[in-house]
Amino acid sequence: MPNIKSAKKRVKVTEKKTLINLSHKTALKTAIKKFEAAAATGNKEEATVLFNQAVKKLDQSVSRGILHKNNAARKKSQLALKLAKLA
């Protein structure tokens, strides 16, 4: 447990940021799962819309520093491949 005032504040800030990052990660995973579910059913129109939403969430995660840009690029590539296989 920190004794110094600034260290106590850092603990609070870190906990708050961790919760925010966790909620963003959860929303990202949900968007990806929704796309994969639509792709599994073969619904191309819905999958295209959900693909765009998932890519947007990935890009936002990179800009917020939640994901590394290469990790997001790899995930976008995998999702694009699944979308292309629907055609």
N, C-alpha and C positions, 0 to 999 in steps of 0.2 A: 504494500500500500504506500503510495507516495506521500511524503511529508511536505514537499514544497508546493506552493500554490500553483505555479505554472505547470508542474507535473500532474497535479490533480485535474487541471483544466484539460491537459492533453488526453488524459484517460477518458474524460467525458466526451470530448470531441471525437476521439477514435471510436468509441462505442456508437455514437450517433452516425458517423460516416459508415461504419460497418453495417448498420441496419439499412441505411439508404442503399449501399452497394448490393446488399443481399436482396433487397426488393427489386432492384434493377435486373439482377441476375435471374431472379425468379420469373420476371416478366419476359425476359429474353428466352428462357427455356420454354415457357408456355407458348410463345409465338412460334418457335421452331417446332414444337410438338404439334401445334395446330396445322402447320404446313404439312408436316409428315403424315398426319392423319388424312388430310385432304388428298395428298399424293397417293396414299395407299388405296383410297377409294376410287381413284382415277378421275376425279373431278378437276379437269384442267383449268377452267375459269376460276373456280374458287382457290385452287392451288396457286394460280398466278397472283391473285390479290394477296394471299397469305404469304407468298414468297417475298413480295415487295415489302410487306410489313416486317417480316423477319430480317430482311437485309437492312432495313431502316434501324431496327433495334440493335443489330450488330454494329452498325456504324456509330450509333449513339454510345454504345458501350465502349467503343474504342476511344471516342472523343472524351468520355468521362474518365478514362484510365482504368476501366474495369477489366477489359480484355486487351491483350496484345494485338497489334494490327495484323500480324501474320496468322494468329489464331483465328481472327475474324475472317480473314481472306480465305483460309482453308475451309471454314464452315460455309461461307458463301459459295465457294466452289462446289462443295458437296451438295448443297441445296439446289444449285443451278443444274447440276448433273441429274438429280432426281426429277427436276421439272422438265428437263429436256427429254428424259425417257418416257414421259407421259405422251409426247407428241406422236 
